[in-house]
Amino acid sequence: MKLTSTMQKNTLVIELKGKIMGGPESTVFHDRLKEAISQGQKKVVIDLGGVEWMNSSGLGLLISGFTTLRNAGGEMKLARATDKIESLLVITKLNSVFETHSSVDEAVSSFN
C-alpha cells in the first residue's frame, strides 16, 4: 500500500494505492490520521481509486480510521471506490456506515 496526502478546501485527502491488507502499513495510515487530528483537521476523504485489492484487515483499517476520527469529532468519507471495493462494502453492510462518493471533489464538497 502506498499513501499520499494533500489538502483540498480545508479537507485532508488521503490517497491509497495498491493492496490494502493491514499489517505494518496500517501504522502509517493511523499516524497520518492522528497527526491530522492533532492539527485540528477533522474532515478527511479517503481516495480509493488506486486500490487494486482489499482484504478484511484492509476493511478493519478503514473502520478504525473512521472510529478514530468520529471519536475526535471528525468525519471520514470515501471516494472513487472501485467496483470490487464497492461490492465488498455492500456484502459487509459497511455501505451503511461509510458515505461514498464517485469523485474526490464530490466528497470534499459534501462537507460544506
N, C-alpha and C positions, 0 to 999 in steps of 0.2 A: 504494500500500500504506500502510495505517495500522497503527501498532504501539502497543500499550499493555501495560504490565506491572504485575503485582500479586504479592504474596506470599501463599501459601496453605499452611499447615502446613509451614513451612520449605522450601517449593519455590517457585521463580520460575515464574510462569505468564506467558508472552508471548502475547498475543492478536494475531493478524494479521488484517487485514481488507482487502478489495478485491482488486486484481490483483497477484499476485506475479510480477514479471518481472526480478528482479535489478536491475542498474544502480545508480545513486546511493543508492537506498533501502536497498540491501543493507548499506551502511556503517552506517546507523542500527542495523540488526539486529546486526551484528558488534560494534559499540561497546557495545551493551547486554549482549551475552554476555560480552565482555571485562571490563566493569565488574562484572558478577555474579561472574565467576571471581576477580577481584582482591579482592572482598569475601568470598571463601571459599564462595560459593554454588555448589554442584555439582549440584543437582537442578533440571532445567528441563523444563517442559511447554510445548509449542507448541500453542496452541489455533487450529485451522484452520477452525473453524465459520463464520467470516465471510469466508472466502476465496472469491471468485467464480471466479477463474481462475488457473492457474499454468502457466508455460512451463518449458522446460528450464533457464533461468537461475534460475528460482524453485526448482527442484529442487536446483540447484547450491548455492543459498543454504542450504537445509536440510542438505545433505550437509556443507558446510564448517562449519556451526554444530555439527553432530553431531561432526565430527572435532576441532574446537577444544575442545569440552567433554570428549570422550573423552581427548584428549592431556593435559588438565588434571586428569584423574582424576574427571571428572564424567559425568553421564548426561543424555540428552535423549530425551523421549518425545513422541509426537504424540497429540493429542486432537481429537475431533469432525471428522475429515477427511470432506469431502463425498464423495458417490459418484464425482464426477469425479476428485477427487484420489486417492481410494482406487484407482480403476481405473488411474490414472497410476502409482501406486506398484506395482501388480501388473504392468503392462506392462513397467516398467523393472526389475522384480525388486527394487525397493527395499523392498518389504514384508517382505523377509527381513532387512533392515538396521534399519529403524525399528520400534520397538514402538508399536503404535497402540491407542488406547482410544476407546470410544464417548462418554465424558464426561471433563471436566477432573477432576472428583472422583475418578473411577476411576483416571485416570493418576497423580494426586497420591498416592492411596492405594497404588498399586503400588510406590512407592519403599520403603515400610516393611515 
